[in-house]
Amino acid sequence: LVHGTIVGTTVAMFYCAWLFETLPLNWLGAETTPLLVGVLVFTVFILALFLGLFFGLFLVAVKKLVGTHAALLPLAALFLWPIFEYLRTAAFSFHPYILGEGTIAGDHYGYMLLGYTLADVPALRVFAPFLGDYGLSMIVLLPNIALVLCLWVSAKHAARRGVLMGVSFLAVFALLFGVGVLELSSVARSSGHAPIRIAIVQTAFGAVDNPREGGSVEVARIRAEIVRRDVIVRSLFEQALAMAPDIVVMPESTR
């Protein structure tokens, strides 16, 4: 439990690192003091520890379920992982009651779901209506477990079993991918229309306060930064238009 929680917390810290992009906190009307930064670091750590705890519990559950039957390990991991993702998501439902609606933790219940990684893979994303986010996580696990089975073996008989099961997992993954490709092709043919081309403009600007009335150097600097960002966004928009899309999705902060 301890080792799993440490590993899970470390991974979650990288996942939650985006919270530090909210600095400086002028946009909240708060001065960015060392104390406030310390509170943010502590909050991120607690959030990461909460997420990492479920990875530790997952490993404990796999170990208890498998026992001495090592051959069951891949199947146990495959089916227990989405269960613990669901439990972690359910645990987040308590956050609005503790921290209030609209808080960082309260609105994002499905942290670190493996299924989210298939957002840019249409051939596998088509299974979302049938399997849900947790089912998509199982699809992501298939090639990863197969890789472990093919590489992490110790004895000849174990190697043969591991490679055989790994190939089986890869076969299921390839089958699902093939079915997804056929489904997408079928939808495109039945619609009778060409696919819609969508361009997405995404920026990674840090927080900036709205300029206040006055002629101070700080206000001038903030206004200059806003103008600079507007120029960048316009340039990205023109690049997107050059691709002749049907729809251009702009950042919510675009003016």
Disulfide bonds with the S-S distance in Angstrom:
none
